[in-house]
Amino acid sequence: MAHITEITGTYSELIARAALLANGWTVYESETAEAHDILAQDPLSGAYVKIQVKTIRQRSDRNNELVVYAKKGNGEPYAKSDAGYIVGVWAQNGEVPRVYMFENKGYGEYWASEASAAKRWVELSISLDREAFSTTAAVAA
């Protein structure tokens, strides 16, 4: 059986992919191991961006603040060349996960209260709105 950290990491990555897809991003899969978890195409600009996915932890010893640990296996923070964006997945037991996306600034940790996360980070819905896609396609045609 897989270790809980591997299961949690895989779950977070799958939820991040679903949230990106639900928000109009095109998500690509790599056949080789990369420094980033996801390569995706921005639905507005068409730009391709590298994304690192992390599980958000809530620190009860720090006023229940949310923290994203954004370090590689060697302890170094992700450089902008590794990933332009960080997607954090906050999955509490039994709750629908919440997904936040923000620019990678090369920090090893990103902190926010739940209230400030709503202002500083972009929350991505995991709900698929089919009408938004058909409207976009009709406008583009």
N, CA, C and O atoms as CSV, one atom per row, in Angstrom:
chain,resi,resn,atom,element,x,y,z
A,1,MET,N,N,0.842,-1.181,0.000
A,1,MET,CA,C,0.000,0.000,0.000
A,1,MET,C,C,0.890,1.250,0.000
A,1,MET,O,O,1.927,1.283,0.663
A,2,ALA,N,N,0.479,2.255,-0.738
A,2,ALA,CA,C,1.238,3.503,-0.827
A,2,ALA,C,C,1.208,4.247,0.504
A,2,ALA,O,O,0.258,4.129,1.278
A,3,HIS,N,N,2.252,5.004,0.750
A,3,HIS,CA,C,2.344,5.829,1.958
A,3,HIS,C,C,1.346,6.974,1.855
A,3,HIS,O,O,1.059,7.446,0.754
A,4,ILE,N,N,0.811,7.430,2.992
A,4,ILE,CA,C,-0.217,8.465,3.010
A,4,ILE,C,C,0.264,9.760,2.336
A,4,ILE,O,O,-0.538,10.448,1.706
A,5,THR,N,N,1.548,10.104,2.454
A,5,THR,CA,C,2.019,11.333,1.802
A,5,THR,C,C,1.980,11.188,0.284
A,5,THR,O,O,1.701,12.158,-0.421
A,6,GLU,N,N,2.255,9.994,-0.222
A,6,GLU,CA,C,2.175,9.771,-1.674
A,6,GLU,C,C,0.727,9.835,-2.134
A,6,GLU,O,O,0.429,10.423,-3.174
A,7,ILE,N,N,-0.170,9.236,-1.369
A,7,ILE,CA,C,-1.597,9.260,-1.707
A,7,ILE,C,C,-2.109,10.700,-1.694
A,7,ILE,O,O,-2.804,11.124,-2.617
A,8,THR,N,N,-1.765,11.444,-0.649
A,8,THR,CA,C,-2.206,12.841,-0.535
A,8,THR,C,C,-1.660,13.683,-1.672
A,8,THR,O,O,-2.390,14.496,-2.238
A,9,GLY,N,N,-0.392,13.508,-2.020
A,9,GLY,CA,C,0.211,14.262,-3.111
A,9,GLY,C,C,-0.441,13.957,-4.448
A,9,GLY,O,O,-0.712,14.864,-5.234
A,10,THR,N,N,-0.691,12.681,-4.706
A,10,THR,CA,C,-1.349,12.285,-5.958
A,10,THR,C,C,-2.766,12.833,-6.008
A,10,THR,O,O,-3.210,13.325,-7.045
A,11,TYR,N,N,-3.474,12.748,-4.893
A,11,TYR,CA,C,-4.835,13.292,-4.804
A,11,TYR,C,C,-4.821,14.791,-5.096
A,11,TYR,O,O,-5.639,15.274,-5.879
A,12,SER,N,N,-3.909,15.526,-4.480
A,12,SER,CA,C,-3.821,16.977,-4.695
A,12,SER,C,C,-3.559,17.295,-6.160
A,12,SER,O,O,-4.154,18.222,-6.710
A,13,GLU,N,N,-2.675,16.536,-6.793
A,13,GLU,CA,C,-2.366,16.788,-8.195
A,13,GLU,C,C,-3.579,16.518,-9.086
A,13,GLU,O,O,-3.845,17.282,-10.014
A,14,LEU,N,N,-4.311,15.446,-8.815
A,14,LEU,CA,C,-5.508,15.146,-9.604
A,14,LEU,C,C,-6.582,16.220,-9.424
A,14,LEU,O,O,-7.235,16.613,-10.391
A,15,ILE,N,N,-6.764,16.691,-8.199
A,15,ILE,CA,C,-7.743,17.755,-7.934
A,15,ILE,C,C,-7.305,19.040,-8.627
A,15,ILE,O,O,-8.137,19.751,-9.191
A,16,ALA,N,N,-6.007,19.348,-8.593
A,16,ALA,CA,C,-5.499,20.551,-9.269
A,16,ALA,C,C,-5.764,20.458,-10.769
A,16,ALA,O,O,-6.193,21.436,-11.382
A,17,ARG,N,N,-5.517,19.312,-11.354
A,17,ARG,CA,C,-5.774,19.133,-12.790
A,17,ARG,C,C,-7.262,19.337,-13.091
A,17,ARG,O,O,-7.613,19.999,-14.067
A,18,ALA,N,N,-8.128,18.772,-12.260
A,18,ALA,CA,C,-9.577,18.922,-12.460
A,18,ALA,C,C,-9.984,20.389,-12.351
A,18,ALA,O,O,-10.796,20.862,-13.147
A,19,ALA,N,N,-9.437,21.111,-11.385
A,19,ALA,CA,C,-9.769,22.523,-11.217
A,19,ALA,C,C,-9.303,23.340,-12.416
A,19,ALA,O,O,-10.033,24.207,-12.897
A,20,LEU,N,N,-8.104,23.073,-12.898
A,20,LEU,CA,C,-7.611,23.785,-14.077
A,20,LEU,C,C,-8.505,23.508,-15.278
A,20,LEU,O,O,-8.886,24.436,-15.990
A,21,LEU,N,N,-8.845,22.246,-15.510
A,21,LEU,CA,C,-9.725,21.890,-16.624
A,21,LEU,C,C,-11.088,22.564,-16.494
A,21,LEU,O,O,-11.621,23.081,-17.476
A,22,ALA,N,N,-11.652,22.561,-15.287
A,22,ALA,CA,C,-12.962,23.174,-15.048
A,22,ALA,C,C,-12.937,24.671,-15.313
A,22,ALA,O,O,-13.976,25.271,-15.586
A,23,ASN,N,N,-11.758,25.276,-15.234
A,23,ASN,CA,C,-11.617,26.716,-15.446
A,23,ASN,C,C,-11.068,27.058,-16.827
A,23,ASN,O,O,-10.602,28.174,-17.056
A,24,GLY,N,N,-11.125,26.096,-17.745
A,24,GLY,CA,C,-10.799,26.363,-19.135
A,24,GLY,C,C,-9.359,26.156,-19.551
A,24,GLY,O,O,-9.017,26.377,-20.712
A,25,TRP,N,N,-8.502,25.734,-18.624
A,25,TRP,CA,C,-7.102,25.495,-18.962
A,25,TRP,C,C,-6.990,24.186,-19.740
A,25,TRP,O,O,-7.770,23.259,-19.519
A,26,THR,N,N,-6.028,24.114,-20.642
A,26,THR,CA,C,-5.675,22.861,-21.300
A,26,THR,C,C,-4.499,22.291,-20.524
A,26,THR,O,O,-3.481,22.958,-20.345
A,27,VAL,N,N,-4.642,21.065,-20.068
A,27,VAL,CA,C,-3.639,20.437,-19.205
A,27,VAL,C,C,-2.924,19.340,-19.981
A,27,VAL,O,O,-3.559,18.505,-20.625
A,28,TYR,N,N,-1.594,19.351,-19.915
A,28,TYR,CA,C,-0.768,18.388,-20.642
A,28,TYR,C,C,-0.107,17.420,-19.672
A,28,TYR,O,O,0.184,17.763,-18.527
A,29,GLU,N,N,0.124,16.197,-20.157
A,29,GLU,CA,C,0.835,15.201,-19.369
A,29,GLU,C,C,2.198,14.956,-19.995
A,29,GLU,O,O,2.332,14.881,-21.216
A,30,SER,N,N,3.204,14.835,-19.144
A,30,SER,CA,C,4.562,14.590,-19.615
A,30,SER,C,C,4.880,13.104,-19.529
A,30,SER,O,O,4.438,12.409,-18.615
A,31,GLU,N,N,5.632,12.647,-20.469
A,31,GLU,CA,C,6.077,11.252,-20.463
A,31,GLU,C,C,7.363,11.082,-19.657
A,31,GLU,O,O,7.787,9.960,-19.380
A,32,THR,N,N,7.976,12.200,-19.284
A,32,THR,CA,C,9.221,12.161,-18.517
A,32,THR,C,C,9.050,12.930,-17.216
A,32,THR,O,O,8.158,13.769,-17.095
A,33,ALA,N,N,9.904,12.642,-16.250
A,33,ALA,CA,C,9.876,13.358,-14.966
A,33,ALA,C,C,10.374,14.785,-15.191
A,33,ALA,O,O,11.407,14.995,-15.826
A,34,GLU,N,N,9.642,15.752,-14.673
A,34,GLU,CA,C,9.983,17.159,-14.823
A,34,GLU,C,C,10.024,17.822,-13.453
A,34,GLU,O,O,9.538,17.260,-12.471
A,35,ALA,N,N,10.602,19.015,-13.387
A,35,ALA,CA,C,10.638,19.769,-12.127
A,35,ALA,C,C,9.243,20.263,-11.750
A,35,ALA,O,O,8.956,20.479,-10.573
A,36,HIS,N,N,8.378,20.440,-12.744
A,36,HIS,CA,C,7.005,20.886,-12.490
A,36,HIS,C,C,6.063,19.679,-12.522
A,36,HIS,O,O,6.385,18.637,-13.092
A,37,ASP,N,N,4.901,19.845,-11.901
A,37,ASP,CA,C,3.905,18.770,-11.900
A,37,ASP,C,C,2.997,18.823,-13.116
A,37,ASP,O,O,2.593,17.789,-13.648
A,38,ILE,N,N,2.676,20.048,-13.556
A,38,ILE,CA,C,1.707,20.227,-14.633
A,38,ILE,C,C,2.217,21.273,-15.617
A,38,ILE,O,O,2.772,22.296,-15.217
A,39,LEU,N,N,2.027,21.010,-16.887
A,39,LEU,CA,C,2.193,22.014,-17.921
A,39,LEU,C,C,0.785,22.301,-18.421
A,39,LEU,O,O,0.062,21.382,-18.806
A,40,ALA,N,N,0.393,23.575,-18.417
A,40,ALA,CA,C,-0.969,23.926,-18.811
A,40,ALA,C,C,-0.969,25.184,-19.672
A,40,ALA,O,O,-0.054,26.005,-19.606
A,41,GLN,N,N,-2.018,25.315,-20.479
A,41,GLN,CA,C,-2.166,26.477,-21.343
A,41,GLN,C,C,-3.265,27.377,-20.797
A,41,GLN,O,O,-4.398,26.940,-20.591
A,42,ASP,N,N,-2.918,28.640,-20.565
A,42,ASP,CA,C,-3.840,29.641,-20.048
A,42,ASP,C,C,-4.963,29.862,-21.062
A,42,ASP,O,O,-4.686,30.108,-22.236
A,43,PRO,N,N,-6.227,29.779,-20.629
A,43,PRO,CA,C,-7.335,29.916,-21.578
A,43,PRO,C,C,-7.488,31.339,-22.126
A,43,PRO,O,O,-8.081,31.519,-23.190
A,44,LEU,N,N,-6.973,32.339,-21.433
A,44,LEU,CA,C,-7.109,33.727,-21.891
A,44,LEU,C,C,-5.956,34.170,-22.777
A,44,LEU,O,O,-6.169,34.721,-23.857
A,45,SER,N,N,-4.729,33.926,-22.313
A,45,SER,CA,C,-3.560,34.416,-23.060
A,45,SER,C,C,-3.008,33.397,-24.047
A,45,SER,O,O,-2.312,33.763,-24.994
A,46,GLY,N,N,-3.314,32.125,-23.833
A,46,GLY,CA,C,-2.753,31.071,-24.674
A,46,GLY,C,C,-1.341,30.681,-24.264
A,46,GLY,O,O,-0.740,29.795,-24.872
A,47,ALA,N,N,-0.804,31.340,-23.230
A,47,ALA,CA,C,0.557,31.053,-22.768
A,47,ALA,C,C,0.608,29.694,-22.076
A,47,ALA,O,O,-0.343,29.276,-21.415
A,48,TYR,N,N,1.740,29.021,-22.246
A,48,TYR,CA,C,1.979,27.762,-21.558
A,48,TYR,C,C,2.715,28.068,-20.266
A,48,TYR,O,O,3.682,28.829,-20.262
A,49,VAL,N,N,2.254,27.470,-19.158
A,49,VAL,CA,C,2.889,27.726,-17.868
A,49,VAL,C,C,3.172,26.413,-17.156
A,49,VAL,O,O,2.428,25.438,-17.269
A,50,LYS,N,N,4.280,26.424,-16.415
A,50,LYS,CA,C,4.645,25.281,-15.580
A,50,LYS,C,C,4.040,25.517,-14.197
A,50,LYS,O,O,4.106,26.618,-13.651
A,51,ILE,N,N,3.450,24.458,-13.647
A,51,ILE,CA,C,2.754,24.569,-12.372
A,51,ILE,C,C,3.268,23.496,-11.414
A,51,ILE,O,O,3.417,22.332,-11.783
A,52,GLN,N,N,3.534,23.910,-10.187
A,52,GLN,CA,C,3.903,22.979,-9.126
A,52,GLN,C,C,2.699,22.849,-8.194
A,52,GLN,O,O,2.145,23.860,-7.764
A,53,VAL,N,N,2.293,21.641,-7.881
A,53,VAL,CA,C,1.140,21.393,-7.017
A,53,VAL,C,C,1.607,21.023,-5.614
A,53,VAL,O,O,2.505,20.198,-5.440
A,54,LYS,N,N,0.992,21.639,-4.631
A,54,LYS,CA,C,1.315,21.357,-3.235
A,54,LYS,C,C,0.033,21.221,-2.430
A,54,LYS,O,O,-0.976,21.851,-2.744
A,55,THR,N,N,0.076,20.408,-1.404
A,55,THR,CA,C,-1.042,20.266,-0.487
A,55,THR,C,C,-0.951,21.374,0.561
A,55,THR,O,O,0.100,21.573,1.170
A,56,ILE,N,N,-2.041,22.083,0.766
A,56,ILE,CA,C,-2.080,23.142,1.777
A,56,ILE,C,C,-2.298,22.493,3.137
A,56,ILE,O,O,-3.118,21.588,3.296
A,57,ARG,N,N,-1.549,22.978,4.101
A,57,ARG,CA,C,-1.724,22.527,5.482
A,57,ARG,C,C,-2.251,23.687,6.308
A,57,ARG,O,O,-1.878,24.841,6.093
A,58,GLN,N,N,-3.115,23.371,7.247
A,58,GLN,CA,C,-3.621,24.389,8.163
A,58,GLN,C,C,-2.891,24.221,9.488
A,58,GLN,O,O,-2.926,23.151,10.095
A,59,ARG,N,N,-2.228,25.291,9.934
A,59,ARG,CA,C,-1.405,25.238,11.134
A,59,ARG,C,C,-2.199,25.699,12.350
A,59,ARG,O,O,-2.422,26.895,12.534
A,60,SER,N,N,-2.621,24.754,13.176
A,60,SER,CA,C,-3.376,25.094,14.378
A,60,SER,C,C,-2.513,25.872,15.369
A,60,SER,O,O,-3.039,26.635,16.179
A,61,ASP,N,N,-1.187,25.685,15.314
A,61,ASP,CA,C,-0.282,26.401,16.206
A,61,ASP,C,C,0.030,27.816,15.701
A,61,ASP,O,O,0.767,28.552,16.356
A,62,ARG,N,N,-0.518,28.199,14.552
A,62,ARG,CA,C,-0.272,29.527,13.968
A,62,ARG,C,C,-1.594,30.193,13.593
A,62,ARG,O,O,-1.733,30.707,12.483
A,63,ASN,N,N,-2.558,30.191,14.498
A,63,ASN,CA,C,-3.850,30.857,14.265
A,63,ASN,C,C,-4.640,30.233,13.112
A,63,ASN,O,O,-5.413,30.921,12.445
A,64,ASN,N,N,-4.450,28.949,12.882
A,64,ASN,CA,C,-5.113,28.219,11.796
A,64,ASN,C,C,-4.794,28.776,10.413
A,64,ASN,O,O,-5.600,28.665,9.489
A,65,GLU,N,N,-3.612,29.376,10.278
A,65,GLU,CA,C,-3.213,29.897,8.970
A,65,GLU,C,C,-2.925,28.751,8.010
A,65,GLU,O,O,-2.555,27.648,8.411
A,66,LEU,N,N,-3.107,29.052,6.729
A,66,LEU,CA,C,-2.837,28.084,5.670
A,66,LEU,C,C,-1.400,28.259,5.228
A,66,LEU,O,O,-0.923,29.383,5.070
A,67,VAL,N,N,-0.716,27.158,5.030
A,67,VAL,CA,C,0.679,27.227,4.588
A,67,VAL,C,C,0.897,26.257,3.429
A,67,VAL,O,O,0.410,25.126,3.423
A,68,VAL,N,N,1.643,26.749,2.461
A,68,VAL,CA,C,2.071,25.929,1.324
A,68,VAL,C,C,3.586,25.843,1.409
A,68,VAL,O,O,4.275,26.856,1.288
A,69,TYR,N,N,4.102,24.648,1.614
A,69,TYR,CA,C,5.544,24.426,1.628
A,69,TYR,C,C,5.969,24.181,0.185
A,69,TYR,O,O,5.595,23.175,-0.417
A,70,ALA,N,N,6.746,25.100,-0.361
A,70,ALA,CA,C,7.102,25.048,-1.782
A,70,ALA,C,C,8.597,24.837,-1.959
A,70,ALA,O,O,9.308,25.684,-2.502
A,71,LYS,N,N,9.055,23.680,-1.485
A,71,LYS,CA,C,10.470,23.335,-1.612
A,71,LYS,C,C,10.615,22.010,-2.346
A,71,LYS,O,O,9.776,21.116,-2.240
A,72,LYS,N,N,11.700,21.917,-3.088
A,72,LYS,CA,C,12.033,20.680,-3.791
A,72,LYS,C,C,12.572,19.657,-2.784
A,72,LYS,O,O,12.766,19.974,-1.610
A,73,GLY,N,N,12.804,18.460,-3.244
A,73,GLY,CA,C,13.332,17.404,-2.394
A,73,GLY,C,C,14.659,17.746,-1.741
A,73,GLY,O,O,14.983,17.215,-0.679
A,74,ASN,N,N,15.438,18.640,-2.372
A,74,ASN,CA,C,16.737,19.018,-1.805
A,74,ASN,C,C,16.629,20.176,-0.806
A,74,ASN,O,O,17.641,20.654,-0.293
A,75,GLY,N,N,15.387,20.627,-0.530
A,75,GLY,CA,C,15.181,21.697,0.453
A,75,GLY,C,C,15.203,23.098,-0.124
A,75,GLY,O,O,14.924,24.063,0.587
A,76,GLU,N,N,15.532,23.228,-1.408
A,76,GLU,CA,C,15.570,24.540,-2.060
A,76,GLU,C,C,14.171,24.929,-2.552
A,76,GLU,O,O,13.414,24.070,-3.002
A,77,PRO,N,N,13.826,26.214,-2.469
A,77,PRO,CA,C,12.536,26.651,-3.033
A,77,PRO,C,C,12.517,26.457,-4.550
A,77,PRO,O,O,13.566,26.449,-5.194
A,78,TYR,N,N,11.338,26.304,-5.108
A,78,TYR,CA,C,11.206,26.197,-6.557
A,78,TYR,C,C,11.563,27.530,-7.190
A,78,TYR,O,O,11.041,28.572,-6.794
A,79,ALA,N,N,12.454,27.496,-8.173
A,79,ALA,CA,C,12.804,28.695,-8.929
A,79,ALA,C,C,11.684,28.970,-9.925
A,79,ALA,O,O,10.891,28.083,-10.239
A,80,LYS,N,N,11.625,30.198,-10.417
A,80,LYS,CA,C,10.607,30.537,-11.414
A,80,LYS,C,C,10.782,29.703,-12.682
A,80,LYS,O,O,9.810,29.430,-13.386
A,81,SER,N,N,12.005,29.302,-12.970
A,81,SER,CA,C,12.233,28.445,-14.142
A,81,SER,C,C,11.689,27.030,-13.923
A,81,SER,O,O,11.402,26.320,-14.887
A,82,ASP,N,N,11.548,26.619,-12.657
A,82,ASP,CA,C,10.956,25.311,-12.339
A,82,ASP,C,C,9.444,25.340,-12.523
A,82,ASP,O,O,8.856,24.405,-13.066
A,83,ALA,N,N,8.819,26.428,-12.063
A,83,ALA,CA,C,7.363,26.566,-12.115
A,83,ALA,C,C,6.999,28.039,-11.991
A,83,ALA,O,O,7.477,28.732,-11.093
A,84,GLY,N,N,6.157,28.506,-12.889
A,84,GLY,CA,C,5.709,29.894,-12.835
A,84,GLY,C,C,4.597,30.106,-11.832
A,84,GLY,O,O,4.400,31.211,-11.326
A,85,TYR,N,N,3.860,29.020,-11.546
A,85,TYR,CA,C,2.732,29.110,-10.618
A,85,TYR,C,C,2.750,27.944,-9.644
A,85,TYR,O,O,3.260,26.860,-9.929
A,86,ILE,N,N,2.172,28.214,-8.488
A,86,ILE,CA,C,1.941,27.183,-7.479
A,86,ILE,C,C,0.431,27.002,-7.379
A,86,ILE,O,O,-0.315,27.980,-7.323
A,87,VAL,N,N,-0.011,25.764,-7.357
A,87,VAL,CA,C,-1.410,25.464,-7.076
A,87,VAL,C,C,-1.429,24.705,-5.759
A,87,VAL,O,O,-0.818,23.644,-5.629
A,88,GLY,N,N,-2.136,25.260,-4.791
A,88,GLY,CA,C,-2.280,24.630,-3.487
A,88,GLY,C,C,-3.651,24.016,-3.354
A,88,GLY,O,O,-4.653,24.647,-3.691
A,89,VAL,N,N,-3.708,22.792,-2.866
A,89,VAL,CA,C,-4.973,22.095,-2.664
A,89,VAL,C,C,-5.179,21.911,-1.167
A,89,VAL,O,O,-4.366,21.294,-0.478
A,90,TRP,N,N,-6.281,22.458,-0.686
A,90,TRP,CA,C,-6.632,22.369,0.735
A,90,TRP,C,C,-7.736,21.338,0.860
A,90,TRP,O,O,-8.889,21.607,0.521
A,91,ALA,N,N,-7.383,20.153,1.349
A,91,ALA,CA,C,-8.323,19.038,1.442
A,91,ALA,C,C,-8.478,18.623,2.900
A,91,ALA,O,O,-7.662,17.882,3.447
A,92,GLN,N,N,-9.548,19.121,3.512
A,92,GLN,CA,C,-9.838,18.713,4.883
A,92,GLN,C,C,-10.654,17.431,4.846
A,92,GLN,O,O,-11.374,17.175,3.881
A,93,ASN,N,N,-10.541,16.630,5.891
A,93,ASN,CA,C,-11.250,15.352,5.927
A,93,ASN,C,C,-12.745,15.537,5.703
A,93,ASN,O,O,-13.401,16.295,6.419
A,94,GLY,N,N,-13.281,14.835,4.697
A,94,GLY,CA,C,-14.713,14.840,4.441
A,94,GLY,C,C,-15.250,16.083,3.756
A,94,GLY,O,O,-16.451,16.163,3.499
A,95,GLU,N,N,-14.400,17.057,3.450
A,95,GLU,CA,C,-14.840,18.313,2.826
A,95,GLU,C,C,-14.490,18.303,1.337
A,95,GLU,O,O,-13.573,17.603,0.909
A,96,VAL,N,N,-15.228,19.083,0.564
A,96,VAL,CA,C,-14.866,19.294,-0.832
A,96,VAL,C,C,-13.570,20.100,-0.840
A,96,VAL,O,O,-13.490,21.127,-0.165
A,97,PRO,N,N,-12.567,19.669,-1.575
A,97,PRO,CA,C,-11.289,20.394,-1.560
A,97,PRO,C,C,-11.420,21.790,-2.159
A,97,PRO,O,O,-12.259,22.043,-3.024
A,98,ARG,N,N,-10.567,22.685,-1.675
A,98,ARG,CA,C,-10.474,24.041,-2.219
A,98,ARG,C,C,-9.118,24.170,-2.893
A,98,ARG,O,O,-8.112,23.665,-2.396
A,99,VAL,N,N,-9.104,24.850,-4.027
A,99,VAL,CA,C,-7.898,24.938,-4.847
A,99,VAL,C,C,-7.547,26.411,-5.040
A,99,VAL,O,O,-8.384,27.215,-5.451
A,100,TYR,N,N,-6.298,26.747,-4.735
A,100,TYR,CA,C,-5.816,28.120,-4.883
A,100,TYR,C,C,-4.609,28.125,-5.819
A,100,TYR,O,O,-3.787,27.209,-5.802
A,101,MET,N,N,-4.520,29.174,-6.634
A,101,MET,CA,C,-3.405,29.320,-7.566
A,101,MET,C,C,-2.766,30.688,-7.342
A,101,MET,O,O,-3.460,31.690,-7.173
A,102,PHE,N,N,-1.444,30.712,-7.345
A,102,PHE,CA,C,-0.738,31.980,-7.192
A,102,PHE,C,C,0.625,31.887,-7.854
A,102,PHE,O,O,1.142,30.800,-8.113
A,103,GLU,N,N,1.192,33.055,-8.121
A,103,GLU,CA,C,2.485,33.134,-8.796
A,103,GLU,C,C,3.598,32.624,-7.884
A,103,GLU,O,O,3.617,32.912,-6.687
A,104,ASN,N,N,4.513,31.872,-8.459
A,104,ASN,CA,C,5.697,31.415,-7.732
A,104,ASN,C,C,6.674,32.587,-7.642
A,104,ASN,O,O,7.125,33.108,-8.662
A,105,LYS,N,N,6.991,32.990,-6.441
A,105,LYS,CA,C,7.939,34.088,-6.232
A,105,LYS,C,C,9.271,33.578,-5.693
A,105,LYS,O,O,10.127,34.364,-5.288
A,106,GLY,N,N,9.440,32.256,-5.691
A,106,GLY,CA,C,10.697,31.672,-5.250
A,106,GLY,C,C,10.820,31.523,-3.747
A,106,GLY,O,O,11.917,31.295,-3.236
A,107,TYR,N,N,9.708,31.648,-3.026
A,107,TYR,CA,C,9.726,31.476,-1.569
A,107,TYR,C,C,9.621,29.993,-1.228
A,107,TYR,O,O,9.075,29.207,-2.001
A,108,GLY,N,N,10.140,29.625,-0.085
A,108,GLY,CA,C,10.031,28.252,0.385
A,108,GLY,C,C,8.694,27.954,1.038
A,108,GLY,O,O,8.267,26.802,1.107
A,109,GLU,N,N,8.026,29.019,1.524
A,109,GLU,CA,C,6.718,28.868,2.166
A,109,GLU,C,C,5.838,30.053,1.797
A,109,GLU,O,O,6.308,31.182,1.656
A,110,TYR,N,N,4.550,29.769,1.645
A,110,TYR,CA,C,3.550,30.804,1.399
A,110,TYR,C,C,2.495,30.665,2.487
A,110,TYR,O,O,1.945,29.582,2.689
A,111,TRP,N,N,2.212,31.763,3.190
A,111,TRP,CA,C,1.278,31.757,4.308
A,111,TRP,C,C,0.105,32.669,4.027
A,111,TRP,O,O,0.259,33.698,3.370
A,112,ALA,N,N,-1.072,32.302,4.520
A,112,ALA,CA,C,-2.246,33.168,4.422
A,112,ALA,C,C,-3.292,32.683,5.412
A,112,ALA,O,O,-3.427,31.486,5.664
A,113,SER,N,N,-4.025,33.633,5.966
A,113,SER,CA,C,-5.214,33.237,6.718
A,113,SER,C,C,-6.263,32.846,5.681
A,113,SER,O,O,-6.094,33.122,4.493
A,114,GLU,N,N,-7.326,32.215,6.115
A,114,GLU,CA,C,-8.370,31.844,5.158
A,114,GLU,C,C,-8.941,33.099,4.485
A,114,GLU,O,O,-9.217,33.083,3.285
A,115,ALA,N,N,-9.119,34.176,5.244
A,115,ALA,CA,C,-9.657,35.426,4.690
A,115,ALA,C,C,-8.679,36.064,3.703
A,115,ALA,O,O,-9.087,36.523,2.637
A,116,SER,N,N,-7.393,36.096,4.051
A,116,SER,CA,C,-6.434,36.734,3.139
A,116,SER,C,C,-6.150,35.865,1.924
A,116,SER,O,O,-5.798,36.387,0.866
A,117,ALA,N,N,-6.294,34.551,2.051
A,117,ALA,CA,C,-6.115,33.674,0.889
A,117,ALA,C,C,-7.142,34.014,-0.184
A,117,ALA,O,O,-6.835,33.977,-1.375
A,118,ALA,N,N,-8.356,34.343,0.234
A,118,ALA,CA,C,-9.413,34.705,-0.713
A,118,ALA,C,C,-9.067,35.980,-1.471
A,118,ALA,O,O,-9.563,36.194,-2.578
A,119,LYS,N,N,-8.223,36.830,-0.890
A,119,LYS,CA,C,-7.839,38.087,-1.537
A,119,LYS,C,C,-6.526,37.967,-2.308
A,119,LYS,O,O,-6.390,38.539,-3.389
A,120,ARG,N,N,-5.558,37.224,-1.759
A,120,ARG,CA,C,-4.208,37.165,-2.329
A,120,ARG,C,C,-4.028,36.055,-3.343
A,120,ARG,O,O,-3.217,36.179,-4.261
A,121,TRP,N,N,-4.773,34.971,-3.190
A,121,TRP,CA,C,-4.655,33.825,-4.069
A,121,TRP,C,C,-5.925,33.701,-4.903
A,121,TRP,O,O,-6.996,34.110,-4.454
A,122,VAL,N,N,-5.826,33.150,-6.095
A,122,VAL,CA,C,-6.994,32.935,-6.947
A,122,VAL,C,C,-7.558,31.553,-6.616
A,122,VAL,O,O,-6.862,30.543,-6.727
A,123,GLU,N,N,-8.827,31.524,-6.209
A,123,GLU,CA,C,-9.452,30.238,-5.926
A,123,GLU,C,C,-10.072,29.694,-7.208
A,123,GLU,O,O,-10.837,30.383,-7.884
A,124,LEU,N,N,-9.733,28.452,-7.531
A,124,LEU,CA,C,-10.258,27.786,-8.719
A,124,LEU,C,C,-11.357,26.819,-8.298
A,124,LEU,O,O,-11.149,25.964,-7.436
A,125,SER,N,N,-12.499,26.958,-8.898
A,125,SER,CA,C,-13.598,26.039,-8.630
A,125,SER,C,C,-13.299,24.691,-9.275
A,125,SER,O,O,-12.647,24.627,-10.317
A,126,ILE,N,N,-13.767,23.634,-8.665
A,126,ILE,CA,C,-13.639,22.320,-9.293
A,126,ILE,C,C,-14.930,21.930,-10.000
A,126,ILE,O,O,-15.020,20.848,-10.578
A,127,SER,N,N,-15.930,22.808,-9.955
A,127,SER,CA,C,-17.206,22.550,-10.622
A,127,SER,C,C,-17.098,22.888,-12.103
A,127,SER,O,O,-16.589,23.947,-12.472
A,128,LEU,N,N,-17.570,22.001,-12.929
A,128,LEU,CA,C,-17.546,22.197,-14.381
A,128,LEU,C,C,-18.820,22.910,-14.810
A,128,LEU,O,O,-19.921,22.440,-14.524
A,129,ASP,N,N,-18.676,24.041,-15.494
A,129,ASP,CA,C,-19.807,24.797,-16.027
A,129,ASP,C,C,-19.787,24.638,-17.542
A,129,ASP,O,O,-19.092,25.379,-18.237
A,130,ARG,N,N,-20.538,23.688,-18.048
A,130,ARG,CA,C,-20.543,23.391,-19.486
A,130,ARG,C,C,-21.018,24.577,-20.317
A,130,ARG,O,O,-20.556,24.777,-21.440
A,131,GLU,N,N,-21.937,25.360,-19.769
A,131,GLU,CA,C,-22.445,26.517,-20.508
A,131,GLU,C,C,-21.337,27.528,-20.776
A,131,GLU,O,O,-21.308,28.140,-21.844
A,132,ALA,N,N,-20.433,27.713,-19.834
A,132,ALA,CA,C,-19.326,28.665,-20.022
A,132,ALA,C,C,-18.469,28.243,-21.204
A,132,ALA,O,O,-17.981,29.097,-21.945
A,133,PHE,N,N,-18.279,26.956,-21.392
A,133,PHE,CA,C,-17.475,26.467,-22.506
A,133,PHE,C,C,-18.214,26.614,-23.831
A,133,PHE,O,O,-17.603,26.967,-24.839
A,134,SER,N,N,-19.522,26.350,-23.844
A,134,SER,CA,C,-20.261,26.480,-25.098
A,134,SER,C,C,-20.397,27.948,-25.482
A,134,SER,O,O,-20.384,28.273,-26.669
A,135,THR,N,N,-20.527,28.843,-24.501
A,135,THR,CA,C,-20.594,30.274,-24.769
A,135,THR,C,C,-19.269,30.758,-25.321
A,135,THR,O,O,-19.241,31.525,-26.284
A,136,THR,N,N,-18.159,30.316,-24.717
A,136,THR,CA,C,-16.828,30.701,-25.184
A,136,THR,C,C,-16.587,30.216,-26.600
A,136,THR,O,O,-16.041,30.945,-27.428
A,137,ALA,N,N,-16.993,28.984,-26.882
A,137,ALA,CA,C,-16.803,28.429,-28.214
A,137,ALA,C,C,-17.640,29.181,-29.247
A,137,ALA,O,O,-17.188,29.409,-30.369
A,138,ALA,N,N,-18.855,29.566,-28.870
A,138,ALA,CA,C,-19.718,30.291,-29.789
A,138,ALA,C,C,-19.157,31.685,-30.083
A,138,ALA,O,O,-19.236,32.154,-31.219
A,139,VAL,N,N,-18.596,32.345,-29.078
A,139,VAL,CA,C,-18.016,33.676,-29.249
A,139,VAL,C,C,-16.772,33.603,-30.122
A,139,VAL,O,O,-16.548,34.476,-30.960
A,140,ALA,N,N,-15.958,32.561,-29.929
A,140,ALA,CA,C,-14.716,32.410,-30.674
A,140,ALA,C,C,-14.971,32.093,-32.156
A,140,ALA,O,O,-14.136,32.392,-33.009
A,141,ALA,N,N,-16.120,31.491,-32.454
A,141,ALA,CA,C,-16.403,31.073,-33.835
A,141,ALA,C,C,-16.805,32.188,-34.739
A,141,ALA,O,O,-17.068,31.961,-35.920
